[in-house]
Amino acid sequence: MALTHFPLRPRRWARPAGRAAHRATAAVAASLVLLLSACGGGDDNDGNDGGNTPAARNPGDLVAAQAINQISVADINAALNAPDSKVQGKVTPLYAVNSYRLTYLTTDKDGVTTTASGLVSVPVKPTGARSPIISYQHATTFHDDQAPSNKVEAVEPPLVLASLGYIVVAADYVGFGAAKGQVHPYLIAAPTANAVVNMLQATDTWRASSGVADNGQLFLAGYSEGGYATMAAHRAIQLANGALAQRVKAAVPGAGPYDVVETLDAQLDRVGKLFPPLGAVLDPGRLSKLPESVRIEVRNLLMKQMVPDDGDVAYQTLFLDRYIADERETLAREHSVHLGWAPTVPVYLFHGRLDLTVPYSASTSALSALRAAGAPAVTLTDCTTGKLGHLDCVPEYFHFAVTRLGQIATDL
């Protein structure tokens, strides 16, 4: 969901979109490079889950687990009903929440095995009680202290969802948490999916040793980059057809750039309408014929506008390099996540029609492709809130996801 990464109370986002109206380069950055903004973060406390962890060697293996904190129902309820809360009265916490930081093995941007981390938040239920699992994928942030296992606070979506009765699993992604200092593989399908899937596998190992029981139901949700990661992971799980595939019951991806080619084309088209000469210059058909050194300069200029000066996470630019080089087939094959599969469970897409960060056409393209592939239950619900923009629709998405999943989930 954009849950952390969308906060449930407003915070300072990564880069003010208003600069786009004043400078052409900022307009290109805001449009072409996708300002998939969001927030998260926190600090680990001392502690351990007490379980025995076998030696980790392969992606999906658990390395270690550490207890972080317990947050009460009262504290979560107070956070949700604070004067600046965007979800006042929308959800009612039922349980206190225990949270843990897991480290595990996954793959980096080059397919090399590396250590990553993530958050597991567990509702405090009677002994023996079971819970459905939500795999929650956070949206874009350029700050490591906003990653799920680094910001374990009452207002954060993983904690709120856990307070409703779900076990919530949230990967930090490579580049954050235990993998800080590595390049974040932004909008690259395979490592994005692996970070999520491997975190789920490591969580299963930890739950087995810690006595945290699930009820066999697995849901996936995320907003913005989190929506993209949700679809990437869902596709990987289904195509692998392993144990996880049998547990997935539904997914709720929100406002994600699933079709990366369409996303960038739509953004470039918008720039071309606002600044016709600039749109012509930045056309990939033209740029691809220029020397590589020139293309790199264009990419660096765009990335400089995208990443805030105080950002401490490095983002891989492969998707942008390939777009500028007009490598459309490669982009579709290795970056887009809506092709090559047909979901066998409900997929509830959600998007705002006036979204200027991730264009609405990214969702309509995904909807068309998935239905054409034979998916029986893929829908697209429009945001109806206010201006229908990317951030405007976050609170409505949260409520939409909670409602949809609540209609299917049991043992809450």
C-alpha positions, 0 to 999 in steps of 0.5 A, a space after each residue: 500500500 503506500 502505506 509507509 512510504 505512505 504515512 497515515 499522517 502528513 510528512 515532508 515528502 521527498 521533493 516538492 512537485 511545485 518546482 516543475 512549474 518553474 523550471 523545465 528540467 524540474 518538469 522533466 524530472 517530475 514527469 519523466 522520472 516518476 516522483 514516487 514519493 513516500 516515507 517510513 523509518 525507526 530504530 531497532 531495540 535490543 532483543 532476539 526472537 529466541 529461535 535457533 537460526 540455521 546457517 544461511 546460504 541461499 536466497 530466502 534463508 533467514 540470517 537473524 531476527 531481533 525484537 524491536 518493540 510492542 505498541 499498544 492498541 491505545 497508542 495506535 488508536 491515538 495516532 490514527 485519530 490525531 488532528 492531522 491524521 488522514 484516516 480518522 474513523 476509517 479503521 479501529 485497532 483491535 490488537 497490540 502489535 509486536 514487531 521484529 527486524 529480520 535479516 535474510 538473503 536475497 539478490 542484488 541488482 546483478 543477481 548476486 546473493 546479499 543480505 537484506 532486512 525487513 519488518 514483521 509486525 504481529 498482532 498480540 492474540 491469544 495463544 494458538 490463534 492464527 492470522 492472515 498475512 499481508 505482504 506490504 510493499 512500501 513506496 519510494 523514499 530516498 532515506 534509509 531511516 524511512 524503511 519499514 524496519 527502521 521506522 516502527 511507529 504507531 502511525 506506520 501502515 504495517 503497524 496499523 494493519 497488524 493491529 487489525 489482525 494481520 501478520 504484516 511482512 514488509 521488505 526494506 528492499 536492497 539499498 535500505 536497512 541491512 543492505 544500506 550502501 548498495 544500489 537500490 534496483 529501482 523498477 527492475 522486476 527480478 530483484 524487486 520481486 526477489 526482495 519481497 518473495 525471499 522476505 516471505 520465505 525467511 518469515 516462514 522460517 522465523 514463524 515456524 521457530 517462534 510459534 507465530 501461526 498463519 491461517 494459510 491466507 496471503 495477501 499482497 498490497 502496496 502503493 506507487 513503487 510499492 504497487 509495482 513491487 506488489 505486482 512484480 512479487 505476485 507474478 514471480 510467486 505465481 510463475 514459480 508455482 510453489 508453496 507461496 502460490 497456493 496461499 495467495 488469495 488477492 492483491 491490491 496494487 495501487 498507482 504503480 508504474 507496472 508498464 514502465 514503457 507506457 509510464 515513461 511515454 506518458 510522462 514524456 508526452 506530458 512534458 512535450 505538451 508543456 514544453 514542445 521544444 524540450 519534448 522533441 529534444 528528449 524523444 528517445 528516438 532522437 537521444 538514442 542516436 546521440 553518443 553515449 556520453 551525451 545520453 549519460 549527461 541527460 540521465 544525470 541531469 534527470 536523476 539530480 532533479 529526482 533525488 533530494 540533496 539529503 538523500 542517503 540511498 542510491 538508485 540504479 538508473 538502468 530503467 532510464 538509461 534503457 529508455 533514453 537508448 530507446 531499448 523498448 523491448 528490453 524495458 518491457 521484458 526486464 522492467 515491466 511487471 504486467 506481461 507474461 502472466 495471468 493472475 489466478 486470484 483477484 487483483 484490485 488495481 487502484 489509481 487516480 485519473 489525474 495522477 501526474 506522478 505515475 500516469 493512470 494509463 499505467 494501470 489501464 495498460 496493466 488491466 488490458 494486458 492481464 485480462 487479455 492474458 486470461 485473468 478472470 478477476 482483475 479490476 481497476 477502481 478509480 480514486 474519487 478523492 479531491 484532486 485525484 493526484 498521486 498523494 491525494 489518493 493515498 488515504 483512499 487507497 489505504 481504506 480501499 485496500 483494508 476494505 477489499 482484503 477484509 472481505 476475504 480475510 478470516 481469523 481477524 
